[in-house]
Structure formats: structure tokens, C-alpha cells
Amino acid sequence: MSSACCGGGVLGGMVQCGKDGYQICQNPDEYLFWDFFHPTEHANNLLSKAFWSGKSSRIRPLNLKALTNTIVS
């Protein structure tokens, strides 16, 4: 999706949730941002998986799984 789940205007970021004119999406699990500022549960899930076991080309110098294994060993 190219907009926030809750908001209005351009990309759902001009009218905040709770203000006149805002709309809430029907399928929040398909969005990365709930509103202009807050990531959705889906986005947090993607980030946590990346931090835990992401490739070294994306998470540097070590992901949390590798760091934990280094400390424990």
C-alpha cells in the first residue's frame, strides 16, 4: 500500500486519525503505517524479524541472533 491505514489527504498523512475527514482502512494488516507517525503491527513484525535474523548486507555488523550466539559462546 502507498498510504497510511488511518488518516486523510496525500498518503493518509495530512489529516490525522480522530480529526474531521479521516478514514480508517478495512485491512490494517496490509499496511506498514497506521497513521502519519506509527507503524502497524505488520511493520513491527517485519522489523523484528530483520533485526533478529536479517542478512548481514542489511543488518550490520551483526543481527541480534548472531550477537546473542557470540555472547553466549
CHARMM internal coordinates of N, CA and C (Angstrom, degrees):
IC EDIT
DIST 1 N 1 CA 1.4441
DIST 1 CA 1 C 1.5226
ANGL 1 N 1 CA 1 C 109.50
DIST 1 C 2 N 1.2875
ANGL 1 CA 1 C 2 N 116.19
DIHE 1 N 1 CA 1 C 2 N 149.11
DIST 2 N 2 CA 1.4591
ANGL 1 C 2 N 2 CA 120.13
DIHE 1 CA 1 C 2 N 2 CA -177.85
DIST 2 CA 2 C 1.5234
ANGL 2 N 2 CA 2 C 112.57
DIHE 1 C 2 N 2 CA 2 C -109.49
DIST 2 C 3 N 1.3376
ANGL 2 CA 2 C 3 N 117.26
DIHE 2 N 2 CA 2 C 3 N 19.66
DIST 3 N 3 CA 1.4568
ANGL 2 C 3 N 3 CA 120.14
DIHE 2 CA 2 C 3 N 3 CA 177.27
DIST 3 CA 3 C 1.5244
ANGL 3 N 3 CA 3 C 109.45
DIHE 2 C 3 N 3 CA 3 C -146.90
DIST 3 C 4 N 1.3306
ANGL 3 CA 3 C 4 N 115.60
DIHE 3 N 3 CA 3 C 4 N 170.42
DIST 4 N 4 CA 1.4561
ANGL 3 C 4 N 4 CA 120.94
DIHE 3 CA 3 C 4 N 4 CA 177.42
DIST 4 CA 4 C 1.5180
ANGL 4 N 4 CA 4 C 110.01
DIHE 3 C 4 N 4 CA 4 C -77.17
DIST 4 C 5 N 1.3231
ANGL 4 CA 4 C 5 N 116.21
DIHE 4 N 4 CA 4 C 5 N 157.92
DIST 5 N 5 CA 1.4613
ANGL 4 C 5 N 5 CA 122.22
DIHE 4 CA 4 C 5 N 5 CA -178.64
DIST 5 CA 5 C 1.5267
ANGL 5 N 5 CA 5 C 111.54
DIHE 4 C 5 N 5 CA 5 C -73.37
DIST 5 C 6 N 1.3166
ANGL 5 CA 5 C 6 N 117.76
DIHE 5 N 5 CA 5 C 6 N -34.89
DIST 6 N 6 CA 1.4577
ANGL 5 C 6 N 6 CA 121.42
DIHE 5 CA 5 C 6 N 6 CA -177.29
DIST 6 CA 6 C 1.5184
ANGL 6 N 6 CA 6 C 109.48
DIHE 5 C 6 N 6 CA 6 C -128.74
DIST 6 C 7 N 1.2930
ANGL 6 CA 6 C 7 N 116.97
DIHE 6 N 6 CA 6 C 7 N 119.37
DIST 7 N 7 CA 1.4597
ANGL 6 C 7 N 7 CA 121.90
DIHE 6 CA 6 C 7 N 7 CA 179.64
DIST 7 CA 7 C 1.5067
ANGL 7 N 7 CA 7 C 110.09
DIHE 6 C 7 N 7 CA 7 C 156.23
DIST 7 C 8 N 1.2866
ANGL 7 CA 7 C 8 N 117.12
DIHE 7 N 7 CA 7 C 8 N -158.05
DIST 8 N 8 CA 1.4540
ANGL 7 C 8 N 8 CA 122.15
DIHE 7 CA 7 C 8 N 8 CA 179.38
DIST 8 CA 8 C 1.5112
ANGL 8 N 8 CA 8 C 109.68
DIHE 7 C 8 N 8 CA 8 C -160.83
DIST 8 C 9 N 1.3138
ANGL 8 CA 8 C 9 N 116.78
DIHE 8 N 8 CA 8 C 9 N 172.34
DIST 9 N 9 CA 1.4490
ANGL 8 C 9 N 9 CA 120.96
DIHE 8 CA 8 C 9 N 9 CA -179.28
DIST 9 CA 9 C 1.5169
ANGL 9 N 9 CA 9 C 111.93
DIHE 8 C 9 N 9 CA 9 C 76.65
DIST 9 C 10 N 1.3178
ANGL 9 CA 9 C 10 N 115.87
DIHE 9 N 9 CA 9 C 10 N -161.44
DIST 10 N 10 CA 1.4522
ANGL 9 C 10 N 10 CA 122.39
DIHE 9 CA 9 C 10 N 10 CA -177.16
DIST 10 CA 10 C 1.5344
ANGL 10 N 10 CA 10 C 110.11
DIHE 9 C 10 N 10 CA 10 C -60.01
DIST 10 C 11 N 1.3213
ANGL 10 CA 10 C 11 N 117.22
DIHE 10 N 10 CA 10 C 11 N 121.97
DIST 11 N 11 CA 1.4639
ANGL 10 C 11 N 11 CA 125.31
DIHE 10 CA 10 C 11 N 11 CA 178.54
DIST 11 CA 11 C 1.5286
ANGL 11 N 11 CA 11 C 113.61
DIHE 10 C 11 N 11 CA 11 C 56.22
DIST 11 C 12 N 1.3233
ANGL 11 CA 11 C 12 N 117.36
DIHE 11 N 11 CA 11 C 12 N 20.68
DIST 12 N 12 CA 1.4545
ANGL 11 C 12 N 12 CA 121.22
DIHE 11 CA 11 C 12 N 12 CA -179.67
DIST 12 CA 12 C 1.5128
ANGL 12 N 12 CA 12 C 112.74
DIHE 11 C 12 N 12 CA 12 C 69.69
DIST 12 C 13 N 1.3188
ANGL 12 CA 12 C 13 N 117.23
DIHE 12 N 12 CA 12 C 13 N 19.36
DIST 13 N 13 CA 1.4539
ANGL 12 C 13 N 13 CA 120.68
DIHE 12 CA 12 C 13 N 13 CA -175.20
DIST 13 CA 13 C 1.5084
ANGL 13 N 13 CA 13 C 115.77
DIHE 12 C 13 N 13 CA 13 C -112.37
DIST 13 C 14 N 1.3319
ANGL 13 CA 13 C 14 N 117.78
DIHE 13 N 13 CA 13 C 14 N 3.55
DIST 14 N 14 CA 1.4556
ANGL 13 C 14 N 14 CA 118.82
DIHE 13 CA 13 C 14 N 14 CA -177.61
DIST 14 CA 14 C 1.5311
ANGL 14 N 14 CA 14 C 112.55
DIHE 13 C 14 N 14 CA 14 C -98.15
DIST 14 C 15 N 1.2936
ANGL 14 CA 14 C 15 N 118.06
DIHE 14 N 14 CA 14 C 15 N -31.73
DIST 15 N 15 CA 1.4638
ANGL 14 C 15 N 15 CA 122.11
DIHE 14 CA 14 C 15 N 15 CA 177.36
DIST 15 CA 15 C 1.5231
ANGL 15 N 15 CA 15 C 106.84
DIHE 14 C 15 N 15 CA 15 C -115.01
DIST 15 C 16 N 1.3157
ANGL 15 CA 15 C 16 N 117.23
DIHE 15 N 15 CA 15 C 16 N 117.18
DIST 16 N 16 CA 1.4601
ANGL 15 C 16 N 16 CA 121.58
DIHE 15 CA 15 C 16 N 16 CA -177.03
DIST 16 CA 16 C 1.5214
ANGL 16 N 16 CA 16 C 111.55
DIHE 15 C 16 N 16 CA 16 C -76.06
DIST 16 C 17 N 1.3103
ANGL 16 CA 16 C 17 N 116.59
DIHE 16 N 16 CA 16 C 17 N 155.08
DIST 17 N 17 CA 1.4595
ANGL 16 C 17 N 17 CA 122.30
DIHE 16 CA 16 C 17 N 17 CA 177.41
DIST 17 CA 17 C 1.5227
ANGL 17 N 17 CA 17 C 109.54
DIHE 16 C 17 N 17 CA 17 C -57.45
DIST 17 C 18 N 1.3184
ANGL 17 CA 17 C 18 N 116.04
DIHE 17 N 17 CA 17 C 18 N 136.37
DIST 18 N 18 CA 1.4549
ANGL 17 C 18 N 18 CA 120.96
DIHE 17 CA 17 C 18 N 18 CA -179.78
DIST 18 CA 18 C 1.5135
ANGL 18 N 18 CA 18 C 113.60
DIHE 17 C 18 N 18 CA 18 C 95.73
DIST 18 C 19 N 1.3142
ANGL 18 CA 18 C 19 N 118.31
DIHE 18 N 18 CA 18 C 19 N -16.07
DIST 19 N 19 CA 1.4678
ANGL 18 C 19 N 19 CA 122.09
DIHE 18 CA 18 C 19 N 19 CA 178.08
DIST 19 CA 19 C 1.5286
ANGL 19 N 19 CA 19 C 109.16
DIHE 18 C 19 N 19 CA 19 C -91.48
DIST 19 C 20 N 1.3224
ANGL 19 CA 19 C 20 N 117.07
DIHE 19 N 19 CA 19 C 20 N 157.81
DIST 20 N 20 CA 1.4707
ANGL 19 C 20 N 20 CA 120.83
DIHE 19 CA 19 C 20 N 20 CA 177.62
DIST 20 CA 20 C 1.5206
ANGL 20 N 20 CA 20 C 110.39
DIHE 19 C 20 N 20 CA 20 C -56.58
DIST 20 C 21 N 1.3326
ANGL 20 CA 20 C 21 N 116.62
DIHE 20 N 20 CA 20 C 21 N 131.15
DIST 21 N 21 CA 1.4541
ANGL 20 C 21 N 21 CA 121.54
DIHE 20 CA 20 C 21 N 21 CA 175.97
DIST 21 CA 21 C 1.5209
ANGL 21 N 21 CA 21 C 114.84
DIHE 20 C 21 N 21 CA 21 C 97.46
DIST 21 C 22 N 1.3297
ANGL 21 CA 21 C 22 N 118.75
DIHE 21 N 21 CA 21 C 22 N -0.66
DIST 22 N 22 CA 1.4492
ANGL 21 C 22 N 22 CA 119.21
DIHE 21 CA 21 C 22 N 22 CA -179.41
DIST 22 CA 22 C 1.5226
ANGL 22 N 22 CA 22 C 110.73
DIHE 21 C 22 N 22 CA 22 C -82.18
DIST 22 C 23 N 1.3165
ANGL 22 CA 22 C 23 N 116.21
DIHE 22 N 22 CA 22 C 23 N 158.29
DIST 23 N 23 CA 1.4579
ANGL 22 C 23 N 23 CA 123.05
DIHE 22 CA 22 C 23 N 23 CA 177.39
DIST 23 CA 23 C 1.5257
ANGL 23 N 23 CA 23 C 109.14
DIHE 22 C 23 N 23 CA 23 C -133.64
DIST 23 C 24 N 1.3313
ANGL 23 CA 23 C 24 N 116.71
DIHE 23 N 23 CA 23 C 24 N 148.74
DIST 24 N 24 CA 1.4607
ANGL 23 C 24 N 24 CA 122.16
DIHE 23 CA 23 C 24 N 24 CA 176.18
DIST 24 CA 24 C 1.5228
ANGL 24 N 24 CA 24 C 108.22
DIHE 23 C 24 N 24 CA 24 C -111.19
DIST 24 C 25 N 1.3215
ANGL 24 CA 24 C 25 N 117.10
DIHE 24 N 24 CA 24 C 25 N 136.48
DIST 25 N 25 CA 1.4556
ANGL 24 C 25 N 25 CA 121.53
DIHE 24 CA 24 C 25 N 25 CA -179.36
DIST 25 CA 25 C 1.5286
ANGL 25 N 25 CA 25 C 110.95
DIHE 24 C 25 N 25 CA 25 C -71.11
DIST 25 C 26 N 1.3142
ANGL 25 CA 25 C 26 N 116.27
DIHE 25 N 25 CA 25 C 26 N 160.31
DIST 26 N 26 CA 1.4629
ANGL 25 C 26 N 26 CA 122.00
DIHE 25 CA 25 C 26 N 26 CA 179.15
DIST 26 CA 26 C 1.5263
ANGL 26 N 26 CA 26 C 113.19
DIHE 25 C 26 N 26 CA 26 C -84.34
DIST 26 C 27 N 1.3355
ANGL 26 CA 26 C 27 N 117.50
DIHE 26 N 26 CA 26 C 27 N -20.97
DIST 27 N 27 CA 1.4692
ANGL 26 C 27 N 27 CA 122.34
DIHE 26 CA 26 C 27 N 27 CA -173.51
DIST 27 CA 27 C 1.5333
ANGL 27 N 27 CA 27 C 110.95
DIHE 26 C 27 N 27 CA 27 C -132.65
DIST 27 C 28 N 1.3385
ANGL 27 CA 27 C 28 N 118.48
DIHE 27 N 27 CA 27 C 28 N 73.32
DIST 28 N 28 CA 1.4628
ANGL 27 C 28 N 28 CA 121.12
DIHE 27 CA 27 C 28 N 28 CA -174.48
DIST 28 CA 28 C 1.5232
ANGL 28 N 28 CA 28 C 114.73
DIHE 27 C 28 N 28 CA 28 C -62.28
DIST 28 C 29 N 1.3305
ANGL 28 CA 28 C 29 N 119.20
DIHE 28 N 28 CA 28 C 29 N -22.84
DIST 29 N 29 CA 1.4632
ANGL 28 C 29 N 29 CA 121.12
DIHE 28 CA 28 C 29 N 29 CA 179.74
DIST 29 CA 29 C 1.5238
ANGL 29 N 29 CA 29 C 113.21
DIHE 28 C 29 N 29 CA 29 C -67.67
DIST 29 C 30 N 1.3204
ANGL 29 CA 29 C 30 N 117.11
DIHE 29 N 29 CA 29 C 30 N -12.48
DIST 30 N 30 CA 1.4584
ANGL 29 C 30 N 30 CA 121.12
DIHE 29 CA 29 C 30 N 30 CA 179.54
DIST 30 CA 30 C 1.5306
ANGL 30 N 30 CA 30 C 112.69
DIHE 29 C 30 N 30 CA 30 C -95.50
DIST 30 C 31 N 1.3316
ANGL 30 CA 30 C 31 N 117.41
DIHE 30 N 30 CA 30 C 31 N 0.83
DIST 31 N 31 CA 1.4606
ANGL 30 C 31 N 31 CA 121.80
DIHE 30 CA 30 C 31 N 31 CA -177.03
DIST 31 CA 31 C 1.5149
ANGL 31 N 31 CA 31 C 110.85
DIHE 30 C 31 N 31 CA 31 C -108.72
DIST 31 C 32 N 1.3331
ANGL 31 CA 31 C 32 N 117.18
DIHE 31 N 31 CA 31 C 32 N 149.91
DIST 32 N 32 CA 1.4543
ANGL 31 C 32 N 32 CA 121.35
DIHE 31 CA 31 C 32 N 32 CA 175.98
DIST 32 CA 32 C 1.5212
ANGL 32 N 32 CA 32 C 111.68
DIHE 31 C 32 N 32 CA 32 C -91.12
DIST 32 C 33 N 1.3347
ANGL 32 CA 32 C 33 N 117.81
DIHE 32 N 32 CA 32 C 33 N -27.65
DIST 33 N 33 CA 1.4546
ANGL 32 C 33 N 33 CA 120.65
DIHE 32 CA 32 C 33 N 33 CA 178.69
DIST 33 CA 33 C 1.5180
ANGL 33 N 33 CA 33 C 110.45
DIHE 32 C 33 N 33 CA 33 C -123.34
DIST 33 C 34 N 1.3401
ANGL 33 CA 33 C 34 N 115.43
DIHE 33 N 33 CA 33 C 34 N 133.47
DIST 34 N 34 CA 1.4577
ANGL 33 C 34 N 34 CA 121.50
DIHE 33 CA 33 C 34 N 34 CA 178.09
DIST 34 CA 34 C 1.5194
ANGL 34 N 34 CA 34 C 109.27
DIHE 33 C 34 N 34 CA 34 C -75.11
DIST 34 C 35 N 1.3225
ANGL 34 CA 34 C 35 N 117.00
DIHE 34 N 34 CA 34 C 35 N -48.10
DIST 35 N 35 CA 1.4608
ANGL 34 C 35 N 35 CA 121.98
DIHE 34 CA 34 C 35 N 35 CA 177.12
DIST 35 CA 35 C 1.5275
ANGL 35 N 35 CA 35 C 107.34
DIHE 34 C 35 N 35 CA 35 C -140.01
DIST 35 C 36 N 1.3110
ANGL 35 CA 35 C 36 N 116.49
DIHE 35 N 35 CA 35 C 36 N -163.19
DIST 36 N 36 CA 1.4614
ANGL 35 C 36 N 36 CA 121.16
DIHE 35 CA 35 C 36 N 36 CA -175.78
DIST 36 CA 36 C 1.5235
ANGL 36 N 36 CA 36 C 112.77
DIHE 35 C 36 N 36 CA 36 C -59.00
DIST 36 C 37 N 1.3376
ANGL 36 CA 36 C 37 N 118.28
DIHE 36 N 36 CA 36 C 37 N -29.42
DIST 37 N 37 CA 1.4624
ANGL 36 C 37 N 37 CA 122.11
DIHE 36 CA 36 C 37 N 37 CA -172.85
DIST 37 CA 37 C 1.5235
ANGL 37 N 37 CA 37 C 115.28
DIHE 36 C 37 N 37 CA 37 C -112.68
DIST 37 C 38 N 1.3233
ANGL 37 CA 37 C 38 N 119.13
DIHE 37 N 37 CA 37 C 38 N -31.72
DIST 38 N 38 CA 1.4588
ANGL 37 C 38 N 38 CA 122.40
DIHE 37 CA 37 C 38 N 38 CA -165.19
DIST 38 CA 38 C 1.5294
ANGL 38 N 38 CA 38 C 113.42
DIHE 37 C 38 N 38 CA 38 C -105.12
DIST 38 C 39 N 1.3455
ANGL 38 CA 38 C 39 N 116.30
DIHE 38 N 38 CA 38 C 39 N 126.22
DIST 39 N 39 CA 1.4700
ANGL 38 C 39 N 39 CA 119.08
DIHE 38 CA 38 C 39 N 39 CA 175.75
DIST 39 CA 39 C 1.5327
ANGL 39 N 39 CA 39 C 110.43
DIHE 38 C 39 N 39 CA 39 C -71.16
DIST 39 C 40 N 1.3166
ANGL 39 CA 39 C 40 N 116.54
DIHE 39 N 39 CA 39 C 40 N 154.37
DIST 40 N 40 CA 1.4618
ANGL 39 C 40 N 40 CA 121.84
DIHE 39 CA 39 C 40 N 40 CA 178.59
DIST 40 CA 40 C 1.5237
ANGL 40 N 40 CA 40 C 109.94
DIHE 39 C 40 N 40 CA 40 C -82.48
DIST 40 C 41 N 1.3185
ANGL 40 CA 40 C 41 N 116.59
DIHE 40 N 40 CA 40 C 41 N 173.08
DIST 41 N 41 CA 1.4583
ANGL 40 C 41 N 41 CA 121.85
DIHE 40 CA 40 C 41 N 41 CA 175.25
DIST 41 CA 41 C 1.5232
ANGL 41 N 41 CA 41 C 109.85
DIHE 40 C 41 N 41 CA 41 C -59.49
DIST 41 C 42 N 1.3357
ANGL 41 CA 41 C 42 N 116.97
DIHE 41 N 41 CA 41 C 42 N -36.44
DIST 42 N 42 CA 1.4660
ANGL 41 C 42 N 42 CA 121.52
DIHE 41 CA 41 C 42 N 42 CA 178.29
DIST 42 CA 42 C 1.5327
ANGL 42 N 42 CA 42 C 110.53
DIHE 41 C 42 N 42 CA 42 C -61.27
DIST 42 C 43 N 1.3234
ANGL 42 CA 42 C 43 N 116.95
DIHE 42 N 42 CA 42 C 43 N -45.19
DIST 43 N 43 CA 1.4645
ANGL 42 C 43 N 43 CA 120.42
DIHE 42 CA 42 C 43 N 43 CA 179.53
DIST 43 CA 43 C 1.5246
ANGL 43 N 43 CA 43 C 110.83
DIHE 42 C 43 N 43 CA 43 C -65.11
DIST 43 C 44 N 1.3199
ANGL 43 CA 43 C 44 N 117.22
DIHE 43 N 43 CA 43 C 44 N -43.19
DIST 44 N 44 CA 1.4629
ANGL 43 C 44 N 44 CA 120.40
DIHE 43 CA 43 C 44 N 44 CA 178.59
DIST 44 CA 44 C 1.5219
ANGL 44 N 44 CA 44 C 111.50
DIHE 43 C 44 N 44 CA 44 C -62.39
DIST 44 C 45 N 1.3238
ANGL 44 CA 44 C 45 N 117.39
DIHE 44 N 44 CA 44 C 45 N -36.54
DIST 45 N 45 CA 1.4587
ANGL 44 C 45 N 45 CA 121.65
DIHE 44 CA 44 C 45 N 45 CA 177.44
DIST 45 CA 45 C 1.5353
ANGL 45 N 45 CA 45 C 110.50
DIHE 44 C 45 N 45 CA 45 C -64.42
DIST 45 C 46 N 1.3299
ANGL 45 CA 45 C 46 N 117.20
DIHE 45 N 45 CA 45 C 46 N -45.54
DIST 46 N 46 CA 1.4666
ANGL 45 C 46 N 46 CA 120.83
DIHE 45 CA 45 C 46 N 46 CA 178.20
DIST 46 CA 46 C 1.5282
ANGL 46 N 46 CA 46 C 111.44
DIHE 45 C 46 N 46 CA 46 C -61.27
DIST 46 C 47 N 1.3240
ANGL 46 CA 46 C 47 N 116.46
DIHE 46 N 46 CA 46 C 47 N -43.75
DIST 47 N 47 CA 1.4680
ANGL 46 C 47 N 47 CA 120.42
DIHE 46 CA 46 C 47 N 47 CA -179.95
DIST 47 CA 47 C 1.5251
ANGL 47 N 47 CA 47 C 111.87
DIHE 46 C 47 N 47 CA 47 C -65.41
DIST 47 C 48 N 1.3273
ANGL 47 CA 47 C 48 N 116.70
DIHE 47 N 47 CA 47 C 48 N -43.34
DIST 48 N 48 CA 1.4653
ANGL 47 C 48 N 48 CA 118.67
DIHE 47 CA 47 C 48 N 48 CA -178.65
DIST 48 CA 48 C 1.5243
ANGL 48 N 48 CA 48 C 111.29
DIHE 47 C 48 N 48 CA 48 C -64.78
DIST 48 C 49 N 1.3282
ANGL 48 CA 48 C 49 N 117.69
DIHE 48 N 48 CA 48 C 49 N -39.05
DIST 49 N 49 CA 1.4683
ANGL 48 C 49 N 49 CA 120.44
DIHE 48 CA 48 C 49 N 49 CA 176.66
DIST 49 CA 49 C 1.5281
ANGL 49 N 49 CA 49 C 110.93
DIHE 48 C 49 N 49 CA 49 C -63.75
DIST 49 C 50 N 1.3318
ANGL 49 CA 49 C 50 N 116.50
DIHE 49 N 49 CA 49 C 50 N -40.75
DIST 50 N 50 CA 1.4673
ANGL 49 C 50 N 50 CA 120.27
DIHE 49 CA 49 C 50 N 50 CA 179.34
DIST 50 CA 50 C 1.5243
ANGL 50 N 50 CA 50 C 111.02
DIHE 49 C 50 N 50 CA 50 C -65.56
DIST 50 C 51 N 1.3300
ANGL 50 CA 50 C 51 N 117.53
DIHE 50 N 50 CA 50 C 51 N -44.70
DIST 51 N 51 CA 1.4693
ANGL 50 C 51 N 51 CA 120.38
DIHE 50 CA 50 C 51 N 51 CA 179.50
DIST 51 CA 51 C 1.5239
ANGL 51 N 51 CA 51 C 111.40
DIHE 50 C 51 N 51 CA 51 C -64.52
DIST 51 C 52 N 1.3315
ANGL 51 CA 51 C 52 N 117.85
DIHE 51 N 51 CA 51 C 52 N -36.71
DIST 52 N 52 CA 1.4622
ANGL 51 C 52 N 52 CA 120.87
DIHE 51 CA 51 C 52 N 52 CA -177.26
DIST 52 CA 52 C 1.5312
ANGL 52 N 52 CA 52 C 111.96
DIHE 51 C 52 N 52 CA 52 C -73.74
DIST 52 C 53 N 1.3371
ANGL 52 CA 52 C 53 N 116.87
DIHE 52 N 52 CA 52 C 53 N -49.27
DIST 53 N 53 CA 1.4664
ANGL 52 C 53 N 53 CA 118.14
DIHE 52 CA 52 C 53 N 53 CA -172.77
DIST 53 CA 53 C 1.5255
ANGL 53 N 53 CA 53 C 113.62
DIHE 52 C 53 N 53 CA 53 C -135.66
DIST 53 C 54 N 1.3189
ANGL 53 CA 53 C 54 N 117.63
DIHE 53 N 53 CA 53 C 54 N 24.60
DIST 54 N 54 CA 1.4579
ANGL 53 C 54 N 54 CA 121.26
DIHE 53 CA 53 C 54 N 54 CA -178.98
DIST 54 CA 54 C 1.5149
ANGL 54 N 54 CA 54 C 113.15
DIHE 53 C 54 N 54 CA 54 C -67.04
DIST 54 C 55 N 1.3248
ANGL 54 CA 54 C 55 N 115.24
DIHE 54 N 54 CA 54 C 55 N 155.39
DIST 55 N 55 CA 1.4678
ANGL 54 C 55 N 55 CA 122.08
DIHE 54 CA 54 C 55 N 55 CA 179.32
DIST 55 CA 55 C 1.5279
ANGL 55 N 55 CA 55 C 110.46
DIHE 54 C 55 N 55 CA 55 C -62.75
DIST 55 C 56 N 1.3212
ANGL 55 CA 55 C 56 N 115.91
DIHE 55 N 55 CA 55 C 56 N 148.96
DIST 56 N 56 CA 1.4660
ANGL 55 C 56 N 56 CA 120.49
DIHE 55 CA 55 C 56 N 56 CA -179.09
DIST 56 CA 56 C 1.5264
ANGL 56 N 56 CA 56 C 112.10
DIHE 55 C 56 N 56 CA 56 C -65.05
DIST 56 C 57 N 1.3078
ANGL 56 CA 56 C 57 N 117.73
DIHE 56 N 56 CA 56 C 57 N -18.88
DIST 57 N 57 CA 1.4648
ANGL 56 C 57 N 57 CA 120.02
DIHE 56 CA 56 C 57 N 57 CA 176.92
DIST 57 CA 57 C 1.5287
ANGL 57 N 57 CA 57 C 111.52
DIHE 56 C 57 N 57 CA 57 C -73.08
DIST 57 C 58 N 1.3267
ANGL 57 CA 57 C 58 N 116.96
DIHE 57 N 57 CA 57 C 58 N -15.99
DIST 58 N 58 CA 1.4677
ANGL 57 C 58 N 58 CA 121.21
DIHE 57 CA 57 C 58 N 58 CA -179.46
DIST 58 CA 58 C 1.5230
ANGL 58 N 58 CA 58 C 113.34
DIHE 57 C 58 N 58 CA 58 C -114.55
DIST 58 C 59 N 1.3250
ANGL 58 CA 58 C 59 N 117.38
DIHE 58 N 58 CA 58 C 59 N -35.68
DIST 59 N 59 CA 1.4616
ANGL 58 C 59 N 59 CA 122.29
DIHE 58 CA 58 C 59 N 59 CA -179.41
DIST 59 CA 59 C 1.5226
ANGL 59 N 59 CA 59 C 107.38
DIHE 58 C 59 N 59 CA 59 C -115.21
DIST 59 C 60 N 1.3329
ANGL 59 CA 59 C 60 N 117.22
DIHE 59 N 59 CA 59 C 60 N 110.44
DIST 60 N 60 CA 1.4613
ANGL 59 C 60 N 60 CA 121.23
DIHE 59 CA 59 C 60 N 60 CA -173.27
DIST 60 CA 60 C 1.5088
ANGL 60 N 60 CA 60 C 111.56
DIHE 59 C 60 N 60 CA 60 C -124.20
DIST 60 C 61 N 1.3040
ANGL 60 CA 60 C 61 N 118.76
DIHE 60 N 60 CA 60 C 61 N 150.36
DIST 61 N 61 CA 1.4506
ANGL 60 C 61 N 61 CA 127.69
DIHE 60 CA 60 C 61 N 61 CA -4.26
DIST 61 CA 61 C 1.5292
ANGL 61 N 61 CA 61 C 112.26
DIHE 60 C 61 N 61 CA 61 C -78.37
DIST 61 C 62 N 1.3504
ANGL 61 CA 61 C 62 N 118.25
DIHE 61 N 61 CA 61 C 62 N -25.63
DIST 62 N 62 CA 1.4565
ANGL 61 C 62 N 62 CA 121.51
DIHE 61 CA 61 C 62 N 62 CA -179.91
DIST 62 CA 62 C 1.5246
ANGL 62 N 62 CA 62 C 110.07
DIHE 61 C 62 N 62 CA 62 C -136.26
DIST 62 C 63 N 1.3321
ANGL 62 CA 62 C 63 N 116.07
DIHE 62 N 62 CA 62 C 63 N 145.33
DIST 63 N 63 CA 1.4588
ANGL 62 C 63 N 63 CA 117.74
DIHE 62 CA 62 C 63 N 63 CA 170.36
DIST 63 CA 63 C 1.5349
ANGL 63 N 63 CA 63 C 107.55
DIHE 62 C 63 N 63 CA 63 C -77.60
DIST 63 C 64 N 1.3325
ANGL 63 CA 63 C 64 N 117.80
DIHE 63 N 63 CA 63 C 64 N 168.95
DIST 64 N 64 CA 1.4649
ANGL 63 C 64 N 64 CA 120.96
DIHE 63 CA 63 C 64 N 64 CA -175.02
DIST 64 CA 64 C 1.5306
ANGL 64 N 64 CA 64 C 112.92
DIHE 63 C 64 N 64 CA 64 C -64.35
DIST 64 C 65 N 1.3171
ANGL 64 CA 64 C 65 N 117.33
DIHE 64 N 64 CA 64 C 65 N -33.62
DIST 65 N 65 CA 1.4692
ANGL 64 C 65 N 65 CA 120.25
DIHE 64 CA 64 C 65 N 65 CA 178.67
DIST 65 CA 65 C 1.5260
ANGL 65 N 65 CA 65 C 110.17
DIHE 64 C 65 N 65 CA 65 C -64.03
DIST 65 C 66 N 1.3275
ANGL 65 CA 65 C 66 N 117.29
DIHE 65 N 65 CA 65 C 66 N -46.58
DIST 66 N 66 CA 1.4646
ANGL 65 C 66 N 66 CA 121.35
DIHE 65 CA 65 C 66 N 66 CA 178.87
DIST 66 CA 66 C 1.5237
ANGL 66 N 66 CA 66 C 110.49
DIHE 65 C 66 N 66 CA 66 C -65.36
DIST 66 C 67 N 1.3253
ANGL 66 CA 66 C 67 N 117.57
DIHE 66 N 66 CA 66 C 67 N -40.11
DIST 67 N 67 CA 1.4573
ANGL 66 C 67 N 67 CA 121.20
DIHE 66 CA 66 C 67 N 67 CA 178.77
DIST 67 CA 67 C 1.5269
ANGL 67 N 67 CA 67 C 110.71
DIHE 66 C 67 N 67 CA 67 C -62.99
DIST 67 C 68 N 1.3237
ANGL 67 CA 67 C 68 N 117.09
DIHE 67 N 67 CA 67 C 68 N -43.38
DIST 68 N 68 CA 1.4564
ANGL 67 C 68 N 68 CA 121.35
DIHE 67 CA 67 C 68 N 68 CA 178.31
DIST 68 CA 68 C 1.5220
ANGL 68 N 68 CA 68 C 110.49
DIHE 67 C 68 N 68 CA 68 C -62.42
DIST 68 C 69 N 1.3156
ANGL 68 CA 68 C 69 N 117.54
DIHE 68 N 68 CA 68 C 69 N -43.90
DIST 69 N 69 CA 1.4655
ANGL 68 C 69 N 69 CA 120.86
DIHE 68 CA 68 C 69 N 69 CA 178.46
DIST 69 CA 69 C 1.5275
ANGL 69 N 69 CA 69 C 111.97
DIHE 68 C 69 N 69 CA 69 C -63.65
DIST 69 C 70 N 1.3228
ANGL 69 CA 69 C 70 N 117.09
DIHE 69 N 69 CA 69 C 70 N -33.48
DIST 70 N 70 CA 1.4682
ANGL 69 C 70 N 70 CA 121.68
DIHE 69 CA 69 C 70 N 70 CA 178.81
DIST 70 CA 70 C 1.5184
ANGL 70 N 70 CA 70 C 110.61
DIHE 69 C 70 N 70 CA 70 C -68.81
DIST 70 C 71 N 1.3315
ANGL 70 CA 70 C 71 N 116.54
DIHE 70 N 70 CA 70 C 71 N -41.55
DIST 71 N 71 CA 1.4679
ANGL 70 C 71 N 71 CA 121.13
DIHE 70 CA 70 C 71 N 71 CA -178.47
DIST 71 CA 71 C 1.5141
ANGL 71 N 71 CA 71 C 111.24
DIHE 70 C 71 N 71 CA 71 C -70.39
DIST 71 C 72 N 1.3293
ANGL 71 CA 71 C 72 N 117.01
DIHE 71 N 71 CA 71 C 72 N -40.53
DIST 72 N 72 CA 1.4647
ANGL 71 C 72 N 72 CA 122.43
DIHE 71 CA 71 C 72 N 72 CA -177.58
DIST 72 CA 72 C 1.5196
ANGL 72 N 72 CA 72 C 111.33
DIHE 71 C 72 N 72 CA 72 C -71.04
DIST 72 C 73 N 1.3187
ANGL 72 CA 72 C 73 N 117.19
DIHE 72 N 72 CA 72 C 73 N -34.95
DIST 73 N 73 CA 1.4786
ANGL 72 C 73 N 73 CA 121.09
DIHE 72 CA 72 C 73 N 73 CA -175.26
DIST 73 CA 73 C 1.4915
ANGL 73 N 73 CA 73 C 113.59
DIHE 72 C 73 N 73 CA 73 C -68.49
END
COOR INIT
IC SEED 1 N 1 CA 1 C
IC BUILD
